[in-house]
Amino acid sequence: MVKVAIVQGRLSSQVGDRYQFFPIHAWRDEFEKAAELGFDGIEWIVSDFTNPILDRTCIEETKKICDRTGVEVSSISLDVLMYQPTHRQGWGDLSWLFQRICEAVNLLGTQRVSIPVEENSGIQNPDEARQVVSVLGRVLQEFRGKIPLLSIETDLTPQNVHHLLSRPELEGLGVLVDVGNAAANGFSMSDYFDLCADKIYGFHIKDRGPLYGATCPLGEGAAEFDVVAQRFRELPKLNDITLQAFRSPDNYIEDAKQGLSFFREKIGNEL
């Protein structure tokens, strides 16, 4: 069953000036709020190497919270690799991180883990492409079978996503598609479905305007939600559809309610 989730931090006040960062002050409360609003899961954000989910005691506490609230950790996003790109990390750090993530996945039953290959950690030239493929291939080789669905989130075109994921050394790697970022970058959602249907493991539900427009409330930008609603059943490995929508500084709960309502009206009735 496809899970409807929300990105961690969208149900609590912002951490400093960071729009998306692990909410150390409120992560436990967010499970309660997510349950009240009707979400199935939370996408856990790993912002640095001191994140609680990298500790066994915290994982066990999180499992109890999930059992009590009925809200699971539906996915884990390794945002730390956005700030410290995967292909520039030492293998010792990456191996340690993925060992801890595998423990969390095993204990929590989490299905999808995503690695950013975008913005600061993206591919801009042939050398970076070779480096990224090499590192991702090693991660897959070392941890194959321990993470059910390993995906990348990327600003590559749908065509280049297809080329990347078709590499034999990256067999089993999938993609998390951000609907809003695709619109802002001028990418067609239909191209993702036509080229990568068996590789799409999740969606981020966000809205942005064209020409790299800023994040805006759902329905006010150019995101092609109708395509997702009409075609998501074509995806054999889709794990989750996760709201990463617009949030205001003070009315984040109302923003989440409105986002979920829009989602249910546009897409959710099909789930």
FENCOR-V621490 format. One line per field, one symbol per residue. psi: psi as a letter, one per 30 degrees, with the letter a starting at -180 (. if undefined). A space follows every 50 residues. Layout:
psi: ???
//
This chain:
psi: kkkjlkkkffgllkjbgkejlkiffgeeffeeeeeefgkelkjkkjflgg kffgkeeeeeeeeeeeeefgkljflkkifffeeikefgkkeeeeeeefee eeeeeeefgkekkkkkilbfgajfleeeeeeeeeeeeeeeeegkffjejk llklglleefeeeeffkefgkfkakjkjeeeeeefgkkeeeeeefgeffj flkkjlklllhhllklkkffbgkieeeeefffffjfgkeljkkhlkklef heeeeeeeeeeeeeeeefff.
//
